[in-house]
Amino acid sequence: MTALKLVDVTMRDGNQSLWGATGLNTAHMLQAAALTEACGFRAVDFTSSSHMAVAVRYFQNDPWERIRRMHAATPTTPLQFITTGLRFIAWQQADPEFMRLVYRHLQLNGIGRFVLLDPMHEVPAVIDAARLVKEEGSAEVMCALTFTLSEFHTDEFYANFARAVGQSKDVDLFYIKDPSGLLSVDRVRTLAPAVKAAIGNRPLEIHAHTTIGQGMLSSLEAAKLGVSAIHVGVGPGGDGSSLPEANRMLANLEEAGHTVDIDRDALAKLTSYWSRLAAAEGLPPGTPQNFDGSFLRHQIAGGVMTTTKRQLEELGLGDRLGAVIAETEQVRAELGYPIMVTPFPQMVMSQALFNVIGTKRYAQVSDQVIRYVMGKFGKPTSPVDTRILDTIMDRPRARELEDEPTFPELGDLKRQFGTRMPDEEFLLRAVMPGEQVDAMLSAGRSRATYSPEAAPVLSLLRKLAAGPEARDVVIERPGLRIALHAGAAA
C-alpha cells in the first residue's frame, strides 16, 4: 500500500481560519522553513492573492520576496498557491495576459503547485487557467472540487465536473475541498469513489475543515478509500475552524494501519515552534470542536466566522453574532445558495451583518453583492430570489456598476504605470492602493529571524521606546545587550 502524504496548511489556511489571515508575518514563516522542509510534506499550502495583499497592507512585507525566500529554504517541498480563477487580489476577472504575467512570476519566485478553485464549478474557467499556468512554468495544477450541501451538489455533479476538467492534460490532480467542515463520513463513502472513477489514475487529496468536528473522521475515511494526501494544520494551526491537527491525524492514521511518509522528529520540533509562537504572539490555538448542526444550514467558513466575530466586537455588538448567523442562512438562500468559499462567504455574511445592524434588510448592499447578482462572478447554481434581485438592482449604484469598465488589458496597464517598472511591483500597483505599495517598498527587506522567547521582551521595549519620555532604552547583562534608539531596535 502506497504511503500517505500530509499537506501542511498552517501558514495559509490555518492562519486564515484561526487568526484572520493576519497572525503570521514573513519572519514567522521563514523561521519555520527549515523544520517544515525536514518534515517531508507533500506540499505547503503557502499563499493566495488575498494573503499577498495582507502581507503588503498589514505587515509591509513584500509577498514576492516572501515566496522567494521561503522557496530557497524549502527547495524540495512545493509551495502552493490557491486562486479562484483568473483573478489576482482585485475582485474583477483579469485580462488573461495579465494573469499570464502573474502565473509566470509566481513560478519564477518559487510557487510549485497551484490550486484552481472556481466557486461556480465552471469547466472552461479551470481549463483556461490551467493552460496559462503550464505555459508559464512547470508547477503542478490541482483542481478543487468545493464541497457544499444542496440539492444541486450531488456526487454525480462533482464526478461530472471532475471528468470534464480531467479532459485537460494541464490538470495533474484533484482534491475534495470542504471549507465549512460539512463533509460527513457517510458522504465521503459515496463521493470519493465517484470522483476517483471519474479522474482515473490521477491523485485525489482531501481538505476537510474541523469546524464542526467532522474533518478528522471524514479524512480518515477518505484514507481508506485511496486518497493520496490529507491536509492538516500543525499544532496551534490545526483544529478549530482549521484542518485536522497533524500529530493527532498521524496517530489516528497509524492506528488504522496506514503508513504515513513524514519525519516524526521534525514534526515534533515544528509543532513546538508554532506552539511557542502562538503563545508569544497571543494567537489562540485551534481546539477540537463539538458537532454543531446549525453549520449544515448556514455553512459559514471558519475564517469568515472569526473575522465577523471580531468586527462585531470592535463595534460593541458582540451579542449580535447569533442574529448575524441566522440572517446569513436566509441571505444565502435568497442569493441562490452560493458555495461558501472565497469570495462568497465574505459577501453573504457581510450582507447579513448589514441586514442585522441596519434600518432594514438590504438597505445597504455592497458592490460585490450587486456584481454577484449581475452575474459578474459567474452564473449562480440556483436563481437569485426575484424580490431580492429587484431590491438590489433598483438603486443608482447598480446602474453605475452595470456600466463600470472591465479590467484593463495588460498593454494599457503597462502604459499607465510605465514600461520600466519591475513586473513584481507593477502587478501589485495594478490591483492595490499605491500608498500601501509605497509603504511596503519603504520598509525594505523583511526580517528573516524570529524568536518566540524574545518576542514579548522586544514588544515591551518598542512600547517603551515609543513613549515621549524614553528615546533610548538599553538592557545589558553579561553576554547580552539590547538597545533601542529613537524607536528602532539595535
VENQUI-V101740 format. One line per field, one symbol per residue. ss: DSSP state (~ for helix, > for strand, _ for the rest). A space follows every 50 residues. Layout:
ss->???
//
This chain:
ss->___>>>>>_~~~~~~~~~~______~~~~~~~~~~~~~~___>>>>>>~~ ~~~~~~~~~___~~~~~~~~~~~____>>>>>>____________~~~~~ ~~~~~~~~~_>>>>>>______~~~~~~~~~~~~~____>>>>>>>____ ____~~~~~~~~~~~_______>>>>>>______~~~~~~~~~~~~~~~_ ___>>>>>>_____~~~~~~~~~~____>>>>>_~~~>____>_>~~~~~ ~~~~~____>___~~~~~~~~~~~~~~~~~~_____________~~~~__ _~~~~~~~~~~~~~___~~~~~~~~~~~~~~~~~_________~~~~~~~ ~~~~~~~_________~~~~~~~~___________~~~~~~~~__~~~~~ ~~_______~~~~~~~~_____~~~~~~~____~~~~~~~~~~_______ _~~~~~~~~~~~~~~~_____>>>>>>__>>>>>>__>>_
//
